[in-house]
């Protein structure tokens, strides 16, 4: 029987999601209602009792909601991975990210740096501390919420913008520098999780299976992500 599935999702999987969900609805008759929010906001809202049937967000956040009982045990299913990448305004000089030393110097030389409140931003804050440059660059760093970081870089409001590759890829007006050096790269698994009290568990499981099907791997790759392996 067709069901309505309420989903909370983050922007990292959005480009693939917006193409996949209509295909799923057409194939199954189910209907999907989506609320977009950051990973941190989704965790807070679910813990606060907001109704949802499933979430699509960073896998470690799914694990937290399973551990605290809001999501069903064993319901985390990885659907794709993404990596932190940097971007500059189109036509601007690209900094050198070829080594840890050159990346560190690029951060020290940059006039301004922007990153999000999502997993990429959380990682960068800790990375800058690890590299010993957090204090030196603090005055030129902006942690922003509410719009894609690529759009900020495209306007020139930040010399370098960082976000998930899948979130930078669709933004016009930027040149993508690429990922971080291998020694400090950050790859995040994005996953689904099922609410412990959903009444449409079978439909949720069907949507998760659709996101993980080999037939959609090419589409996921086209959106700047790698599909999860079975």
Secondary structure, DSSP 8 states (H G I E B T S, - for coil): ---EEEEEE-GGGHHHHHHHHHHHHHHH--EEEEEE--HHHHHHHHHTT---SEEEEEHHHHHHHHHTTSB-TT--EEEEEEEEEEEEETTS-----SSHHHHHHHHHH-S-EEEESSHHHHHHHHHHHHTT-HHHHGGGEEEE-SS-HHHHHHHTSSSEEEEEHHHHTT-TTEEEEEE--GGG--EEEEEEEEBTT-S-HHHHHHHHHHHH-GGGHHHHHHTT-EE---
